[in-house]
Each structure stands twice: as C-alpha cells, then as structure tokens.
Amino acid sequence: MSSRRAFLQGVFGAPLAAALAPACARQHETRSTAHVHGALLGQNAAAGHMLRTDLRERIAHVAQLPATRVGVVIAGGGPAGLSVAHTLARADMRDFVLLELEPELGGTARGGVSAVTAFPWGAHYLPAPQRHNTALVALLREMDVLDGEDDDGTLRIREPHAIRQPEERLFYRGYWYAGLYLEAGASERDRAERARFEQLVARWVSYRDGQGRRAFTIPSRLASDAPEVRALDALSASAWLAREGLHSSRLRWLLDYACRDDYGTRLEQTSAWALLFYFAARVDRPGQAPSELITWPEGNFALVRHLRSAARDRTRTGALVLDVHETEQGVEVLGWDVAHDAGFRYLAAHAVLATPRFVTRRIVRALRDEASGKPVDDGSYAPWLVANLHLTERPVSHGAPLSWDNVLYDSPSLGYVCATHQRGSDYGATVLTYYLPLSDADPRRARQQLYDGDYAAWRDAVLLDLGRAHPALDTVVSKLDVFRWGHAMVRPEVGSLFSAGRLAAWRARGQLHFAHSDLSGVSLFEEAFDHGVRAAHEVLAALRPGFTP
C-alpha cells in the first residue's frame, strides 16, 4: 500500500479511503492540487512540551530573578482566562496580568481575516443562553447581540447574528439535501425511532430532582447530580441507545455527528450523559425548539475580541508558565519568555489557572508533587484539524443550495461552514472552514496521525474529501491553510463527568483558583465563560470583603 493511500486510510477509514482511491490516483498522476498553496499552522508545541522535561534548574534560576508585584496573575488566554480578565475589569479591578504561551489570544476560538471576509480557526457559533445564565446574557447585551425577549422569555437575536437561511444541508450519494437528518429514503421505523428519541429527550428536559435542579442545564455545574442522572455517565451513548431500543442507522448517524461536532468523540466513546446534555441542556420546556444559534463570520473569535479588550495592556504573550506555588508573600509565578529566551517572576495576591487540567497539574507545584509517582487522570483530549479554503467563486454542487453548515454524510469530517453566509451574498469569493475531528478510540494515536501528515498530505486529503461533493473544487481554491490542534477539547468519555477528580478540580486551593472549560468535562464556550466568571468572583470576594456578584 502506498504511503499516500495508507495516510488516507488512517484519516478516513478503509471503506472511504478505497472509494477515494481512484480520485487519489488521478490527482497523483495529474498533480491537479500542486497549484494550491497555503500554510501548515498550529500551536507552539515545542515550547509547551518543555513542561514534560526536568525544569528544576530552570525554575531555580528564575526564582532568583527580581519579582514584579501584581494583584492577580491569570495563566491562559483562552475564553476562560479572558473571561476572568473581563469580569475583573468590569468590577474596576485592573491590577492583573494575563499570561499566554501563544502569540495570539483566544485558544480554540481564534480567527483570521482575508481581503474577502473574516473566518474562524475553531469554534464558530454560540447557542443563545437561557435567562438563568445571567452573566452570559449580560455579555451578549454588552456586545449588542440581543434584541429583547419574547413573552415566554426566549431571547431574540439581532438580525446580523441569527443564522441566515438556509442554515444547514447534508451531502448523500451525490446530492445535497436540506437539513441534517436524512429524510430521503427514511422508513416508518426510522421516523418512529427519531420520534422516540425526541420523547426521551423531552422527558429529561422536564426532569427535576429533589432540590428542583434540572438534569441538564448550562452552566453544567448547576445541573443535578442525583443518582439517576449520574447513572447515565456509566453508560456509553451507544449502549444507552441500544438499551432504549434505538437502532436506526439514520438516527445513530445524526447522534454520532452531534458527538463528533461538540466533543470530538463517537457514540461508542461518549458518555450517555454528554449525549443527552447536547440535546436537553438548551431547551427550556418539553417540545420547545433548541436555542437559536448565534454566529459571526469569524465565529467565536468575535467573543474573544470583545473579551480581550479588558486586558489590552495587561497581556503578556509568548509566556510559558513553569511553576506556580503559594508562599508567605502570596503566590509566586515563575515563567519563561519564549521569544526572548529569558525568565520572568511575579508575586501576586492570587493566581487563576485558566489552563487545561493536564497543563495545570504540571505547573502548579502542589498538584505536581501530589501526582509524583502516581497514576493521574487528567482527562482525554481530542485532536482536530481545521482548514480554511479561500475560494475565488462558489463551488459547483447539486441539490440544496450552499448553506451556513454543509455536512457530508459518509465522511469522518464535519464538512464546512461558509464564512460569508451571514452577508447575504451567494456569489463570488468566499472562505470555507473545514472541520475534521480525529475521533480515534486512542487520542494519542490520533494525535500522532495529525502530526505525521505534512502540508501536502492534509491539503490533498481535504480536497479529496470535499471534491466528492464539489467537482473541480481545486480549480476555484486560491489558498488552503491548515491548522493542527493537538489537544483541541476534552473528551466526555464514559465515567469522566462524575469522576471525583473532575468534580474536585475546579475548587479553589488557598489563593489558587481554576478556570477552564475542561473542568466541566465538555469543551463549550459557555462552560469556559462560566468558570472564568466564577473564578474572578472568588478572587474579588477574597480581595474585597463583603463583595457580592
């Protein structure tokens, strides 16, 4: 087997790779994609992997440097860390510094811009929050995204941010169909099982435990932990569906797509709690439609851009945090400026670790010492590949028209979103953002596969996948950039959501506070924002006796 064929088989699986083989051979013979250029992008893995080495000498060196005193150090410039900074600034607490390893803030909510449009490099939408999520509602009002609310309390989204129709379509056997459930050819049994699933979701939407808590809500830390709810975490989504007698391949495809979309996992790997959370957490009442989606051309980078304004002159990028520990003077934070190859040292009253759990354990001295020589469960993280295709004109397709979300039924990818969709222009140049979660049962093997592919391999894989839906796609692509996310999101695997380690991980330890979406076990902006606000409130309560949010 050729190395090219083997790579495709690793990415797409043997059946699809075999189907793609003729096109792959033609492409190899004619070099039809050689004219498509772009960049292979990614996080600063080399600097981040310094944390895996023995840093004792470097830490000892940095500990001798003069210290800069500051009220609060925030480690991590993703949505959670930016939410901490935003919340502190809104409370007129500006004595903080935000440290981020990457040259840009935003984490997996980063975005870019071209001469044609802005576009996302990661998360690209936000479901409208429910009224009880007051902090997030306030943020969206601040951003002028909301346009009041209906009599039943449903928030109204301003026209530029509510997704324009057509919202989504599905490619199946050479044709695009409207919507994401494959109605064409569905049997009565298929439809009955879909209705049965919706009834089960409605039952969980109406559930309240003895304390009046919902089974599923956002933020998830407000949800029930009653035994019948926790029991869902002991089952895989696939096993739960089988228990409920739901075997329809069309329904299972839709639910598997939902898991890949939000979690980077398959039904067999995903906790049944996480599957039901996806469908029930954003519904107020049984039978009601899920929350409307909010989007921007650049995706959730619009949220990042707003949040980061609070930390304009208080941000230090290229900053690798090496060691965080409490002293009699407060919290000592030792780090390394990777651009200037020099150390830095801060003494703070408090520190917020807005970093993934596997990073937090390596940089917080107390956690590092506790874990020494012991097995540690920091969660499992899904790798993703995101590609932005810059097009000179819209691609040829057959069936339902180009939509905001465009999904391929028989692909491990999620298809693509169209960055110019909200503009209302359906012709001319655009940017398509392609998403591929590497949903291997072993994420370490998937991560290796992600980094084994060079630019040409990934470019050709993307064009082959999408080329089935868009003949001659490569003729309208002027540039194709690829971004590799090695640890894009935490995977809500069976048993992970109610594990003792996760439930304890977001609790403050003295003057150390924790904020990251993976503390919820699901990688959503809403969860990152909630943990950032919560951690900021903990800091404010400690610094200002009598403080109330």
C-alpha positions as CSV (number, residue, x, y, z in Angstrom):
1,M,0.0,0.0,0.0
2,S,1.4,3.4,-1.0
3,S,2.2,5.9,1.8
4,R,-0.5,8.2,0.4
5,R,-3.2,5.5,0.4
6,A,-2.1,4.5,3.9
7,F,-2.4,8.1,5.2
8,L,-5.9,8.4,3.6
9,Q,-7.0,5.1,5.2
10,G,-5.8,6.3,8.6
11,V,-7.7,9.6,8.2
12,F,-10.9,8.4,6.6
13,G,-11.0,4.7,7.3
14,A,-10.6,1.8,4.9
15,P,-14.0,1.9,3.1
16,L,-13.9,5.6,2.3
17,A,-10.2,5.5,1.5
18,A,-10.9,2.8,-1.0
19,A,-13.7,4.9,-2.6
20,L,-11.3,7.8,-2.8
21,A,-8.5,5.8,-4.3
22,P,-9.4,6.4,-8.0
23,A,-9.6,10.1,-7.4
24,C,-6.4,9.9,-5.4
25,A,-4.6,8.2,-8.3
26,R,-5.8,10.7,-10.8
27,Q,-4.7,13.5,-8.6
28,H,-1.3,11.9,-8.2
29,E,-0.9,11.5,-12.0
30,T,-2.0,15.0,-13.0
31,R,-0.7,16.8,-9.9
32,S,-4.0,18.7,-10.0
33,T,-3.6,20.1,-6.5
34,A,0.0,21.2,-6.7
35,H,-1.0,24.7,-7.6
36,V,-2.9,25.0,-4.3
37,H,-0.6,26.6,-1.8
38,G,-1.0,27.5,1.8
39,A,0.5,27.2,5.3
40,L,0.6,24.5,7.9
41,L,-0.2,26.2,11.2
42,G,-0.6,25.1,14.8
43,Q,0.2,25.8,18.4
44,N,3.7,26.2,19.8
45,A,4.0,22.5,20.7
46,A,7.8,22.7,21.1
47,A,7.5,25.4,23.9
48,G,4.6,23.6,25.5
49,H,6.4,20.3,25.6
50,M,9.1,22.0,27.7
51,L,6.8,21.2,30.6
52,R,7.4,17.5,30.1
53,T,11.1,17.9,30.8
54,D,13.0,18.3,34.1
55,L,12.7,22.0,34.8
56,R,14.2,22.1,38.2
57,E,17.3,24.0,37.2
58,R,15.4,26.5,35.1
59,I,12.9,27.1,37.9
60,A,15.7,27.6,40.4
61,H,17.3,30.1,38.1
62,V,14.0,32.1,37.5
63,A,13.3,32.0,41.3
64,Q,16.3,34.3,41.8
65,L,15.1,37.0,39.4
66,P,13.6,40.2,40.7
67,A,9.8,39.9,41.1
68,T,7.1,42.1,39.6
69,R,4.2,42.6,42.1
70,V,0.7,42.3,40.8
71,G,-2.7,41.7,42.3
72,V,-3.7,38.7,40.2
73,V,-1.9,36.6,37.6
74,I,-4.1,34.8,35.1
75,A,-2.4,31.9,33.3
76,G,-4.0,31.1,30.0
77,G,-5.5,33.4,27.3
78,G,-8.4,31.3,26.0
79,P,-12.0,32.1,26.6
80,A,-11.8,31.1,30.3
81,G,-8.8,33.3,31.1
82,L,-10.2,36.2,29.0
83,S,-13.5,35.9,31.0
84,V,-11.6,36.2,34.2
85,A,-9.9,39.4,32.9
86,H,-13.2,40.8,31.6
87,T,-15.0,40.1,34.9
88,L,-12.2,41.7,37.0
89,A,-12.1,44.8,34.7
90,R,-15.9,45.3,34.9
91,A,-15.5,45.3,38.7
92,D,-12.8,48.0,38.4
93,M,-10.1,45.6,39.5
94,R,-7.4,46.1,36.9
95,D,-4.3,45.1,38.9
96,F,-3.8,41.9,36.9
97,V,-1.6,40.4,34.2
98,L,-2.7,37.7,31.7
99,L,0.0,35.2,30.5
100,E,-0.5,33.3,27.3
101,L,2.0,31.0,25.5
102,E,0.7,31.6,22.0
103,P,1.3,34.8,20.1
104,E,-2.5,35.3,19.9
105,L,-5.2,35.1,22.5
106,G,-8.3,33.0,22.1
107,G,-7.4,29.4,22.3
108,T,-9.6,27.3,20.1
109,A,-11.8,30.3,19.5
110,R,-9.2,32.1,17.4
111,G,-10.0,33.5,13.9
112,G,-8.4,35.2,10.9
113,V,-9.3,37.7,8.2
114,S,-8.7,37.9,4.5
115,A,-9.4,40.6,1.9
116,V,-12.8,38.9,1.4
117,T,-14.0,38.1,4.9
118,A,-13.2,37.2,8.5
119,F,-13.2,33.4,9.2
120,P,-12.9,31.1,12.2
121,W,-10.0,28.8,13.2
122,G,-12.1,26.9,15.7
123,A,-15.4,27.3,17.5
124,H,-17.8,29.1,15.2
125,Y,-21.2,29.5,17.0
126,L,-22.8,30.1,20.3
127,P,-26.3,28.9,21.2
128,A,-28.4,31.7,22.7
129,P,-28.3,31.3,26.5
130,Q,-31.4,30.8,28.7
131,R,-32.4,33.6,31.1
132,H,-30.9,32.0,34.2
133,N,-27.4,32.3,32.6
134,T,-27.3,35.9,33.6
135,A,-23.6,36.6,33.2
136,L,-23.6,35.3,29.6
137,V,-26.8,37.2,28.8
138,A,-25.2,40.3,30.1
139,L,-22.1,39.8,27.9
140,L,-24.3,39.4,24.8
141,R,-26.2,42.6,25.7
142,E,-22.9,44.3,26.1
143,M,-22.0,43.2,22.6
144,D,-25.3,44.4,21.2
145,V,-26.2,40.9,20.0
146,L,-29.6,40.7,21.7
147,D,-32.9,42.3,20.6
148,G,-35.1,41.9,23.6
149,E,-37.0,38.8,24.5
150,D,-40.4,37.2,23.7
151,D,-43.2,36.9,26.2
152,D,-42.0,33.4,27.2
153,G,-38.5,34.7,28.0
154,T,-36.8,33.4,24.8
155,L,-34.1,35.8,23.9
156,R,-34.3,37.4,20.4
157,I,-31.1,37.6,18.4
158,R,-30.3,40.6,16.3
159,E,-30.5,40.0,12.5
160,P,-26.8,40.1,11.7
161,H,-26.1,37.4,14.3
162,A,-29.0,35.0,13.9
163,I,-28.1,32.4,11.3
164,R,-29.5,33.2,7.9
165,Q,-31.4,30.6,6.0
166,P,-30.6,28.1,4.6
167,E,-28.9,27.0,7.8
168,E,-27.7,23.5,7.0
169,R,-27.6,20.8,4.4
170,L,-26.4,17.2,4.1
171,F,-24.5,15.6,1.2
172,Y,-25.5,12.0,0.5
173,R,-24.7,9.9,-2.6
174,G,-24.0,12.8,-5.0
175,Y,-26.8,15.1,-3.8
176,W,-27.3,17.8,-1.2
177,Y,-30.4,17.6,1.0
178,A,-31.8,20.3,3.2
179,G,-31.4,19.7,7.0
180,L,-29.1,17.3,8.9
181,Y,-31.5,14.4,9.3
182,L,-31.6,12.2,6.1
183,E,-35.3,12.2,5.4
184,A,-34.8,10.8,1.9
185,G,-35.5,7.1,1.9
186,A,-36.3,7.0,5.7
187,S,-38.6,4.2,6.7
188,E,-41.5,4.4,9.1
189,R,-39.3,2.6,11.7
190,D,-36.6,5.3,11.2
191,R,-39.1,8.0,11.8
192,A,-40.6,6.2,14.8
193,E,-37.3,5.8,16.4
194,R,-36.5,9.5,15.8
195,A,-39.7,10.4,17.5
196,R,-39.0,8.0,20.3
197,F,-35.6,9.7,20.9
198,E,-37.2,13.1,21.0
199,Q,-39.7,11.8,23.6
200,L,-36.9,10.6,25.8
201,V,-35.1,14.0,25.5
202,A,-38.4,15.8,26.4
203,R,-38.7,13.5,29.5
204,W,-35.2,14.6,30.6
205,V,-36.0,18.3,29.9
206,S,-39.0,18.1,32.3
207,Y,-37.0,16.2,35.0
208,R,-36.4,18.0,38.3
209,D,-34.6,16.4,41.3
210,G,-35.4,16.7,44.9
211,Q,-33.7,20.1,45.0
212,G,-35.5,21.4,41.9
213,R,-32.5,21.1,39.7
214,R,-32.7,20.1,36.1
215,A,-30.8,17.0,34.8
216,F,-29.1,19.1,32.2
217,T,-28.5,22.8,32.1
218,I,-25.8,25.4,31.2
219,P,-23.6,26.0,33.1
220,S,-23.5,22.3,33.9
221,R,-22.3,22.9,37.5
222,L,-25.9,23.9,38.2
223,A,-27.2,20.6,37.0
224,S,-28.4,17.7,39.1
225,D,-26.1,15.0,40.5
226,A,-28.9,12.7,41.6
227,P,-28.2,9.0,41.3
228,E,-30.4,8.5,38.2
229,V,-28.6,11.4,36.4
230,R,-25.1,10.1,37.5
231,A,-26.1,6.6,36.2
232,L,-26.1,8.0,32.6
233,D,-22.4,8.6,32.9
234,A,-21.7,4.9,33.5
235,L,-23.0,4.1,30.0
236,S,-21.8,4.9,26.6
237,A,-24.2,6.8,24.3
238,S,-24.2,3.8,22.0
239,A,-25.1,1.4,24.9
240,W,-27.8,3.7,26.1
241,L,-29.4,3.9,22.7
242,A,-29.3,0.1,22.5
243,R,-30.9,-0.1,25.9
244,E,-33.7,2.1,24.7
245,G,-34.2,0.1,21.5
246,L,-32.9,2.8,19.2
247,H,-31.0,1.1,16.3
248,S,-32.0,3.2,13.3
249,S,-28.8,3.9,11.3
250,R,-30.1,7.4,10.3
251,L,-30.8,8.4,13.9
252,R,-27.5,7.0,15.1
253,W,-25.7,8.8,12.3
254,L,-27.3,12.1,13.4
255,L,-26.4,11.5,17.1
256,D,-22.9,10.4,16.2
257,Y,-22.5,13.6,14.2
258,A,-23.6,15.6,17.3
259,C,-20.9,13.9,19.4
260,R,-18.2,14.5,16.8
261,D,-19.3,18.1,16.4
262,D,-19.3,19.1,20.1
263,Y,-17.0,16.6,21.7
264,G,-14.7,15.1,19.0
265,T,-15.9,11.6,20.0
266,R,-18.0,8.8,18.6
267,L,-21.1,7.3,20.2
268,E,-19.1,4.3,21.5
269,Q,-16.7,6.6,23.4
270,T,-19.2,9.3,24.6
271,S,-20.9,9.3,28.0
272,A,-24.6,8.9,27.6
273,W,-24.9,11.9,29.9
274,A,-23.0,14.0,27.4
275,L,-25.2,12.9,24.5
276,L,-28.4,13.9,26.4
277,F,-26.8,17.1,27.6
278,Y,-26.2,18.1,23.9
279,F,-29.9,17.8,23.2
280,A,-31.6,18.7,26.5
281,A,-29.5,21.4,28.2
282,R,-30.5,24.2,25.8
283,V,-34.3,23.5,25.8
284,D,-36.5,25.3,28.3
285,R,-39.6,23.2,28.1
286,P,-40.5,19.8,26.6
287,G,-41.4,20.2,22.9
288,Q,-39.7,23.5,22.6
289,A,-37.1,24.0,19.8
290,P,-33.4,24.2,21.0
291,S,-31.9,27.6,21.5
292,E,-31.3,29.7,18.4
293,L,-27.6,29.8,17.3
294,I,-25.6,33.0,17.3
295,T,-22.7,33.4,14.8
296,W,-20.3,35.8,13.2
297,P,-18.2,35.4,10.0
298,E,-15.1,34.8,12.3
299,G,-17.0,32.5,14.6
300,N,-16.4,32.8,18.3
301,F,-13.4,34.9,17.7
302,A,-15.9,37.8,17.9
303,L,-16.4,36.9,21.6
304,V,-12.7,36.7,22.1
305,R,-12.1,40.1,20.6
306,H,-14.6,41.7,22.9
307,L,-13.3,39.9,26.0
308,R,-9.7,40.7,25.3
309,S,-10.4,44.4,25.2
310,A,-10.4,44.2,29.0
311,A,-6.8,43.1,29.0
312,R,-5.4,45.4,26.4
313,D,-2.2,46.5,28.1
314,R,-2.2,43.7,30.7
315,T,-1.4,40.8,28.5
316,R,2.0,39.0,28.0
317,T,2.1,36.6,25.1
318,G,4.8,34.1,24.3
319,A,4.8,33.5,28.1
320,L,5.3,29.9,29.3
321,V,4.3,29.4,32.9
322,L,6.7,27.0,34.6
323,D,5.8,26.9,38.3
324,V,3.1,28.3,40.5
325,H,3.1,28.0,44.2
326,E,1.9,29.7,47.4
327,T,4.4,31.5,49.7
328,E,4.1,33.6,52.8
329,Q,4.1,36.6,50.5
330,G,1.3,35.3,48.3
331,V,1.5,33.4,45.0
332,E,4.8,33.1,43.2
333,V,4.6,32.6,39.4
334,L,7.7,31.7,37.5
335,G,7.8,31.6,33.7
336,W,9.8,31.8,30.5
337,D,9.5,34.3,27.7
338,V,10.0,32.0,24.7
339,A,10.6,34.8,22.2
340,H,13.4,36.4,24.3
341,D,14.6,33.2,25.9
342,A,14.5,34.8,29.4
343,G,12.8,34.1,32.6
344,F,10.2,36.2,34.5
345,R,8.8,36.2,38.0
346,Y,5.6,37.6,39.5
347,L,4.4,37.8,43.1
348,A,0.7,38.1,43.3
349,A,-2.1,38.0,45.9
350,H,-4.0,35.4,43.8
351,A,-3.5,33.4,40.7
352,V,-6.1,31.9,38.3
353,L,-5.1,28.8,36.3
354,A,-7.1,29.1,33.1
355,T,-5.2,26.2,31.6
356,P,-6.2,22.6,30.7
357,R,-6.0,20.2,33.5
358,F,-3.1,18.3,32.1
359,V,-1.1,21.6,31.9
360,T,-2.3,22.8,35.4
361,R,-1.0,19.7,37.0
362,R,2.4,20.3,35.5
363,I,2.7,23.9,36.6
364,V,1.1,24.1,40.0
365,R,3.7,22.8,42.4
366,A,1.3,21.3,44.9
367,L,-0.5,19.3,42.2
368,R,2.8,18.2,40.7
369,D,4.0,17.0,44.0
370,E,0.7,15.2,44.7
371,A,0.9,13.4,41.4
372,S,4.5,12.4,41.6
373,G,4.8,8.6,41.1
374,K,1.0,8.1,41.0
375,P,-1.3,7.5,38.1
376,V,-3.2,10.7,37.2
377,D,-6.4,11.1,35.3
378,D,-6.3,14.5,33.6
379,G,-9.0,13.6,31.1
380,S,-8.6,12.7,27.4
381,Y,-8.3,15.3,24.7
382,A,-9.4,15.1,21.1
383,P,-7.1,16.3,18.3
384,W,-8.7,18.3,15.4
385,L,-7.7,19.5,12.0
386,V,-9.2,22.8,10.7
387,A,-8.6,24.0,7.2
388,N,-9.6,27.3,5.6
389,L,-10.2,27.2,1.9
390,H,-10.1,30.6,0.2
391,L,-12.3,30.4,-3.0
392,T,-12.4,32.7,-6.0
393,E,-16.1,31.7,-6.5
394,R,-18.6,29.4,-5.0
395,P,-18.1,25.6,-5.7
396,V,-20.3,23.6,-8.0
397,S,-22.8,21.4,-6.2
398,H,-26.1,19.6,-6.9
399,G,-29.3,19.8,-4.8
400,A,-30.0,22.1,-1.8
401,P,-28.1,25.4,-2.1
402,L,-25.0,26.4,-0.2
403,S,-25.8,26.8,3.5
404,W,-24.1,28.1,6.6
405,D,-23.3,24.5,7.7
406,N,-22.6,21.9,5.0
407,V,-22.1,18.3,6.2
408,L,-21.0,15.1,4.4
409,Y,-22.9,12.0,5.4
410,D,-20.2,9.4,4.8
411,S,-17.2,11.4,6.0
412,P,-15.4,11.5,9.4
413,S,-15.2,15.2,8.8
414,L,-18.0,17.6,9.8
415,G,-17.9,19.3,6.4
416,Y,-17.6,23.1,6.4
417,V,-19.2,26.4,7.3
418,C,-19.3,29.3,4.9
419,A,-17.8,32.5,6.4
420,T,-19.7,34.9,4.0
421,H,-23.1,33.3,4.6
422,Q,-24.3,35.9,7.0
423,R,-23.5,38.6,4.5
424,G,-26.4,37.6,2.3
425,S,-24.3,37.3,-0.8
426,D,-24.5,33.9,-2.5
427,Y,-22.0,34.5,-5.3
428,G,-18.3,35.4,-5.7
429,A,-15.3,34.8,-3.4
430,T,-15.7,33.2,0.0
431,V,-13.9,31.2,2.7
432,L,-15.0,27.7,3.6
433,T,-13.8,26.4,7.1
434,Y,-13.4,22.6,7.1
435,Y,-13.5,20.7,10.4
436,L,-12.1,17.2,11.0
437,P,-12.1,15.7,14.5
438,L,-9.8,12.8,14.7
439,S,-12.1,10.6,16.7
440,D,-9.9,7.7,17.3
441,A,-10.5,5.4,20.3
442,D,-6.9,6.2,21.2
443,P,-6.4,10.0,21.1
444,R,-2.7,9.6,21.4
445,R,-2.6,7.6,18.2
446,A,-4.9,10.2,16.5
447,R,-2.6,13.0,17.7
448,Q,0.4,11.2,16.1
449,Q,-1.6,10.8,12.9
450,L,-2.4,14.5,13.0
451,Y,1.3,15.5,13.2
452,D,2.5,12.8,10.8
453,G,0.7,14.4,7.9
454,D,2.7,17.2,6.2
455,Y,1.0,20.1,4.4
456,A,0.6,18.4,1.0
457,A,-0.9,15.3,2.6
458,W,-3.5,17.3,4.6
459,R,-4.2,19.6,1.6
460,D,-4.9,16.7,-0.6
461,A,-7.0,14.9,2.0
462,V,-9.2,17.9,2.4
463,L,-9.6,18.4,-1.3
464,L,-10.4,14.7,-1.9
465,D,-13.0,14.7,0.8
466,L,-14.8,17.8,-0.3
467,G,-14.2,17.1,-4.0
468,R,-16.8,14.3,-3.9
469,A,-19.4,17.0,-3.2
470,H,-17.9,19.7,-5.3
471,P,-16.4,18.6,-8.7
472,A,-13.3,20.5,-9.7
473,L,-13.2,22.2,-6.3
474,D,-9.4,22.7,-6.6
475,T,-9.9,25.0,-9.7
476,V,-11.6,27.7,-7.5
477,V,-9.3,27.4,-4.5
478,S,-6.7,30.2,-4.4
479,K,-5.2,29.2,-1.0
480,L,-5.7,26.4,1.6
481,D,-4.3,26.8,5.1
482,V,-4.3,24.0,7.6
483,F,-4.3,24.3,11.4
484,R,-3.5,21.4,13.7
485,W,-5.0,21.4,17.2
486,G,-3.2,18.6,19.2
487,H,-5.4,18.9,22.3
488,A,-8.5,20.8,20.9
489,M,-11.0,19.7,23.5
490,V,-11.6,17.4,26.5
491,R,-13.5,14.2,25.6
492,P,-16.6,13.4,27.8
493,E,-15.8,9.7,27.9
494,V,-17.8,7.2,29.9
495,G,-17.3,7.7,33.6
496,S,-15.5,11.0,33.2
497,L,-18.2,13.5,34.0
498,F,-18.9,12.4,37.6
499,S,-15.4,11.3,38.4
500,A,-14.1,12.5,41.8
501,G,-11.0,14.1,40.2
502,R,-13.1,16.3,37.8
503,L,-15.6,17.3,40.5
504,A,-12.8,18.5,42.8
505,A,-10.6,20.1,40.1
506,W,-12.4,23.5,40.0
507,R,-12.4,24.1,43.8
508,A,-10.0,26.8,44.9
509,R,-6.9,25.8,46.8
510,G,-6.0,28.8,49.1
511,Q,-5.0,31.6,46.8
512,L,-5.1,29.5,43.7
513,H,-8.2,29.4,41.5
514,F,-9.1,27.3,38.5
515,A,-11.0,28.2,35.3
516,H,-11.2,26.2,32.1
517,S,-13.9,24.5,30.1
518,D,-12.5,21.1,30.7
519,L,-13.4,21.5,34.4
520,S,-16.9,20.8,33.2
521,G,-15.9,17.8,31.1
522,V,-17.3,19.4,27.9
523,S,-15.4,21.9,25.8
524,L,-18.0,24.7,25.3
525,F,-17.6,28.5,25.3
526,E,-20.5,28.7,27.8
527,E,-18.6,26.4,30.3
528,A,-15.3,28.3,29.8
529,F,-17.0,31.6,30.4
530,D,-18.9,30.4,33.5
531,H,-15.7,29.1,35.1
532,G,-13.9,32.3,34.3
533,V,-16.6,34.4,35.9
534,R,-16.8,32.1,38.9
535,A,-13.0,32.2,39.5
536,A,-13.0,36.0,39.1
537,H,-15.8,36.3,41.7
538,E,-13.7,34.1,44.1
539,V,-10.8,36.5,43.7
540,L,-13.0,39.6,44.2
541,A,-14.6,38.1,47.3
542,A,-11.2,37.4,48.8
543,L,-9.8,40.9,47.9
544,R,-13.0,42.8,48.8
545,P,-14.7,41.5,52.0
546,G,-18.5,41.8,51.5
547,F,-18.2,41.5,47.7
548,T,-21.3,40.1,46.1
549,P,-21.6,39.3,42.3
